[in-house]
Amino acid sequence: MKNFKRTLVTTALPYANGPVHIGHLAGVYVPADIYVRYLRLKGEEVLFVGGSDEHGVPITIKAKKEGVTPQDIVDRYHTIIKKSFEELGISFDIYSRTSSEIHRKTSSEFFRHLYEKGEFIEKISEQYYDPEANQFLADRYIVGTCPHCKNPNAYGDQCEACGTSLSPLDLIDPHSTISGAKPILKPTKHWYLPLDKHQEWLSKWILEEHKEWKTNVYGQCKSWLDLGLQPRAVSRDLDWGVPVPVEGADGKVLYVWFDAPIGYISNTRELLPNDWEKWWKDKDTRMLHFIGKDNIVFHCIVFPAMLKAEGSYNLPDNVPANEFLNLEGDKISTSHNWAVWLHEYLQEMPGKQDVLRYVLTANAPETKDNDFTWKDFQTRNNSELVAIFGNFINRALVLTQKFYAGVVPELGELAEIDRETITEFQQVKCKMEKYLDVFRFRDALKEAMELARIGNKYLADMEPWKLVKTDATRTATIMHVALQIAANLAIAFEPFTPFTAKKLRDMLGMSEIKWADLGRTDLIMAGSTIGKVELLFDKIEDDVITFQMNKLEESKKKNQLLNYKPADVKANVPFEEWEKTDIRVATVLECTKVPKADKLLQFRLDDGMGGRTIVSGIAQSYPEPEKLVGRQVLFIANFEPRKLRGIISEGMILSAVDADGKLVLCEPSREVKPGSTVG
């Protein structure tokens, strides 16, 4: 493997039509930041580049919906995203955007260079056109009936009801979402990158020369290559984006997938206008793309083909893509608000940036999809950060304050157990490096936490709080060793929990730290004074988690209402048949759960005719049946009685099925006499 002088790290550009959520963080930004901080600790030359992806149809759709300009949308969300990253400690050297002038210039130059080299092919195809709005329609501006599930609101690229990928031509009765008009097919010219031309070298470069890539990345690339690559359009008919810089391209912009990765280059140029080529064209620079699995094809096949076609750029050395993070067992959905949004977390959990970073790293979807739950978040904070890491630091520093007024004691003669403990914690550096170097951050974090476990065990075995009464010299040595472990923790956790690491360094009086110092036993000198001792982490109580769970539950309820589709109407019945049904009003006198029957409630009703008992299967929707006493209900009075769990039920209580699946009792809008008929 080649040794490089420097490393360029890029992260997938978050789309600026909404904030970032924990799925983005776990898949891309936290792992990238861990790696960059690790390289910086090692003293390596590294550049960390990010930015917002601000072009494309979803942004124009959102702008139309809100009655604002696309620029208004991207300005709003770019600000939110950038501020959120800063507050979480994602340490970009630059975080810029693709609506900048330098990006427009860079992507235009890139396209023009490929165009003049003859790297594109031109094709005329028929696409849907809105005759009233006088514009071509992107897939998302076309709605019609899904040919598979008959959903009447399927988009031209996908039916969100059944999940099937579609072409606009697949839709039944398509119409424009802009004017409502029926679209017509009209010829239009576009430029295509002939990926099939690059198939041979891409196959050799990936499948033969990069077998060290993560299995999920290598496997997805192989699948695409095995299927055979096809030309891909690099332009589209739209008025928001970078204009195609050739004659005869009025009303056409660069396709967002083409201009977005060029954002890595333009952002580097913005930061280093006179030195940017060193990071993109010098063969001593390696490039790493941190992305989610949905971006693998663009960063491993499409963007490398663009760079190769241009001719002067480096190709990525590695693309350590992660899988997806789910939320409470369901896929994260931005459109359904099923997400934990970073900017909201930072507001609702002040000072707990590192807790989120820790949990997302511990649950990182590195090899398969993983799940974030608020209960696990609470458990990891309380049982690991508080009880292991925080507990050791607090004990070591509080005992130093208590025994030595905060002055680091002298190191005396080491006993065998001291040497064994030192040897054990010195091995952590090598173990962490083994994982960090191959992007296995979850395992590296476990090794960092192992250092805290070693410290806790050492103090528990030595019991200096007892020994200090009989052997002050031995106690001083124990506490000196414990403080060295604490200092090592400040280095080991710097890539993962930077705010906590700094807090710990400040308490220990440590200044500049280096990765090479991890494992040393002289990080803080005898006679130096530690600062004010504070807890590194606080216990998270149940009410905090309940608040977050309730918030998610409200989102789920809103989505169920928005997406509720009534059941199909049953077959018609003659009016005379319906007339035979006798529906009446009754007042609930008693209501109790039926023993050993989770779904059944037993009602005693005042039906205006002497009373009756009805058993109804609504217990799960009404867990406190006693609260139904006094309410009025509708019931069918002339059903034949039948026995349920040994109880004679004399009719059926009417209820409606709500969007969330719960049963809701039907009742009159005002109180009426029991026995009144409904017709």
Residue, then its C-alpha position, 0 to 999 in steps of 0.5 A: m500500500k502506497n504511503f501518502k503525504r496528505t489526505l483529503v476527506t470529503t463527506a456527502l453533501p447534505y441536501a438543503n431542502g431540510p435539516v440533517h438527522i441522526g441517520h446522516l450523522a451515523g452514516v457519514y459525518v460522525p465517522a468522517d470527523i472521527y477519522v479526521r481528528y485521528l489523523r490530526l492527532k497523528g500530526e498528518e496533513v489532512l483537509f476536511v471538506g463539506g458543503s450543502d447540495e443546493h440544486g435539484v427538483p426537490i428544492t424547486i418543489k419545496a419552494k413552489k409549495e411555500g411560495v418562495t424562491p429556491q434560493d430562499i429554501v437553500d439559504r434557510y437550510h444551509t444555515i441550519i445545517k452548518k450551525s448544527f454541524e459546528e455545534l456537534g463538533i464536526s470539524f470541517d476545514i470548510y463547509s460551503r455550498t453549491s449555489s456559490e459563484i465559485h461552484r458555478k464557475t468550477s462545475s461549468e469549467f469541468f463540463r466545458h472541458l469534458y465537452e470540448k474533449g468529446e467525452f459526452i454524447e448528445k441524444i434527443s429523447e421525448q419527455y413530458y412537457d406541460p403545455e400550459a406552464n410551457q416547460f418540461l416536467a421533471d419526474r417529480y412534477i408528474v403525478g398519476t395512478c400507479p400501474h401496480c397498486k392503483n395509488p392515484n398520487a404516484y410520482g413519475d419516479q416512484c410510487e410512495a404507496c407501494g415503493t415501486s420505481l417508475s418512469p413517467l411513461d408508466l403512470i396512468d392518467p398523468h398530470s402536471t403538478i404545476s398546472g394540472a394539465k395533461p402533459i404531452l411528449k415533446p423532443t428535447k436534447h441532452w448530454y450524456l456521460p457514456l459510462d459504458k465507455h469506462q466499463e473496462w477500466l472501472s472494473k479493473w480499478i475497483l474489482e482488482e485494485h481495490k479489494e480492500w474496500k468494505t464488503n458492502v461497497y465492493g459488492q454494490c460496485k460489482s453488481w453495477l458493473d456486472l449488469g453493464l454500465q449505460p450512458r447517464a444524462v448530465s443535463r436536464d430541463l430545469d431553471w434551478g441549477v448551474p446552466v449548461p455552458v454550451e450554445g443551444a442549451d437554454g433552459k437546461v442545467l447540469y443534472v444535480w448528480f453531476d454538479a454536486p460532487i464537483g462541489y468538493i473541488s469548488n469548496t477546496r478552491e474557495l478555501l485554498p484558491n492558490d493551493w487547491e490543486k495539491w489536494w486534487k491532482d498531486k499523486d502524493t494526496r489520497m482522497l477518501h469519500f465518506i458517504g451512505k450506501d445510497n451514494i456508492v454508485f455516484h462516488c465509486i463509479v460515476f464521479p471517478a469516471m468524470l475525473k478520469a475523463e477530465g484527465s488531471y485529477n486523482l481518483p478516490d483511494n477509498v470510499p468507506a460507505n456505511e449502511f442505514l440507521n433506522l429509528e425505533g425499528d422503522k426506516i428514517s423518513t424525512s417526508h414523514n418526520w420520522a427522524v431525530w433532527l440534529h438542530e432539535y436535539l441540540q436545543e433539547m439536549p444542551g451540552k450532550q453533543d458527545v452523548l449523541r456522538y458516542v451512541l451513534t458511533a457505538n451503534a454505527p451501521e458499518t456492515k449492516d443497517n442498525d437501529f437507534t432507540w431512545k432507550d438504548f441511548q439512555t442505557r449507553n449514557n447511564s451504564e457506559l458514559v456515566a458508570i464507566f468513563g465518568n465514574f473512573i475520572n470522578r473517582a480518580l480526581v476526587l480522591t486526588q483532591k481529597f488526599y493531596a489537595g489536587v496536587v499530583p502525588e509522586l510515583g513510588e516503587l511500582a508493584e507487580i499489579d501496577r506494571e500489569t495495569i500499565t502494560e494492559f493500558q499501553q496495548v490500547k493504542c495499538k488496538m485502536e490504531k488497528y481499527l481506526d486505520v480501516f474505518r472500524f470506528r465502533d470497535a475502536l470506541k470499544e477499545a477506548m472504553e476498555l481503557a476506562r474499564i482498566g482504570n475502574k478495575y485498578l482502583a477497585d482492586m487497590e482500594p486507595w480510600k482504605l489504603v491511605k490510612t495505613d500506607a501513604t507512599r503506596t497510595a500515592t503511587i496508585m493515585h499517580v498511575a490512576l491519573q496517568i490512565a485518566a490523561n490517556l483517556a483524554i487522548a483516546f476519546e478525543p476523536f469520539t467525544p471532543f468536548t468531553a476530552k477537552k473538559l478532561r484535559d482542562m481538569l488535568g492541566m494538559s495542553e497540546i496532545k498527540w496520538a503518539d503520547l497515548g500509552r505514556t505514563d508521564l503525561i502529567m507530572a508529579g507536583s502539578t495541580i489538577g483543576k476544579v473537578e466536574l462530572l463529565f456526564d450526567k445521568i439521563e432520567d426517564d422523563v427525558i426519554t419519555f418526552q422524546m418517545n412522545k414526540l415520535e409518537e405524535s409524528k407517527k399519529k400525524n402521518q397516519l392521519l395524512n396517509y389514511k386511506p379509507a377501506d373500500v366500500k362493501a358491495n351494495v345491499p338493498f335498502e330493505e335489508w338495511e331497514k331491518t337493522d335496529i340501531r339505538v342509543a344507550t347510556v353506559l351504566e357499568c364497564t369492566k374488562v372481561p377476565k383472561a380476554d385482552k380485547l373484550l369489555q363487558f358493558r351494562l347499558d341503560d337501553g330505555m327498555g330495562g337494560r342489557t349486557i353487551v360484550s365488545g372487542i374494544a379493550q385495547s383502545y379503552p384501557e380504562p373502561e371505568k371512564l366510559v361510565g355515563r357516556q352514551v353509545l350507539f348499539i345494534a339492538n336486534f342482533e341474536p344474543r350470543k355467548l362470549r367467554g361465558i357472557i350472553s352478549e345482547g347486541m353490538i356496540l358501534s365504533a369507527v376504526d381511526a387512521d391509527g387502527k384504534l377503535v373509537l366509540c360512536e355516540p350522539s353529538r348531545e345527550v338523548k333519551p336511552g332507547s332512541t332509534v337511529g335512522 
